[in-house]
Amino acid sequence: MTRSGSAAAMALVLMLSACASAPPDPLPVAAAFDPAAMMAAIDQAGVADSRELVVRPLTDGRIAGVKEDLGDVRAPERLLETGQQLDRALESHPDDAELLQSRAENAILQRDLATAERMARRAAAAGAQAGPHCRRHWETVVQVLQARGADGDALATAKASLDACTVAAPPRY
């Protein structure tokens, strides 16, 4: 190639590179997924304050044995088995908020965020609308949305629902 030919080729390369656009900004990356930290936040949300109204949902006495049989739903060596047991229990008791919340927490530990969010939302709809149980459900949703890098509107709505769970106890006379 002649000197003028290589100069022309170089000029062509420079012109083409000048036309190329800058690479797009990378998509926002979700915070590191840490199931233990998520569970700690959920547990903390469920701590009752003596100055608040605490609503304890009614439970079906027939399911007490099922809940006892489940044992520790967070046992690492039994996560899959416990998840299956919870799914079977939910077939006969689909609106039990405690079972739904346990399944949501089990799903987090199994790194199944879609199931965790779905179960927590069902628990929030079926369970208490105020107090520690309500906060557990909505904190689960908030944690999942944060882990998934959800948009601000979805996260703000979930946080507003979480905040609405805390209701001051009525004054005592």
C-alpha positions, 0 to 999 in steps of 0.5 A, spaced: 500 500 500 502 506 498 503 512 503 497 516 500 493 509 500 495 508 507 493 515 509 487 515 506 485 508 509 487 512 516 483 518 515 477 513 513 478 509 520 478 516 523 472 518 520 468 512 521 470 512 529 468 519 529 461 517 527 460 512 532 456 514 538 458 513 545 456 507 548 450 507 552 450 508 560 449 501 563 442 499 566 442 501 574 444 495 578 440 492 583 443 492 590 447 486 592 442 480 593 443 478 601 437 474 603 440 474 610 440 482 610 433 482 607 430 477 613 433 481 618 429 487 615 423 483 615 424 481 622 425 488 625 419 490 621 415 485 625 417 488 632 411 491 636 412 497 639 408 498 646 405 505 643 402 502 637 395 498 635 397 491 634 392 487 630 393 479 631 389 476 625 384 470 627 387 463 625 384 457 623 385 452 629 385 446 624 391 449 621 395 449 628 398 442 627 400 444 620 404 450 622 407 446 628 409 440 623 413 445 619 418 447 624 423 452 622 421 454 615 428 457 615 432 451 616 437 451 610 438 444 609 430 444 609 428 450 604 426 446 598 422 441 602 419 446 607 417 450 601 413 444 598 410 443 605 408 450 605 405 450 598 401 444 600 398 447 606 396 453 602 392 449 597 387 447 603 388 454 606 390 459 601 388 465 605 392 464 611 396 470 612 401 467 616 402 461 611 403 466 606 408 470 609 412 464 611 412 461 604 414 468 602 420 468 607 422 461 604 422 463 597 427 469 599 432 464 602 431 460 596 432 466 592 426 466 588 424 473 588 418 473 584 414 468 589 416 472 595 413 478 592 407 474 590 406 471 597 407 477 601 402 481 597 397 475 598 399 475 605 398 483 605 391 482 602 389 477 607 392 479 613 392 484 618 392 491 615 395 494 621 401 492 626 407 488 626 404 483 621 402 488 616 409 491 616 412 484 615 408 483 609 410 490 606 417 490 608 418 483 604 415 487 598 419 493 599 426 488 600 424 484 594 423 490 590 429 493 592 433 487 590 430 487 583 432 494 582 424 496 581 422 503 579 421 508 584 414 508 583 413 501 585 418 502 591 414 508 593 407 505 593 410 499 597 413 504 602 407 508 603 403 501 604 409 499 609 408 506 613 400 505 613 401 499 617 403 503 624 397 506 627 398 509 634 394 505 639 387 508 642 388 513 648 387 509 655 383 513 660 
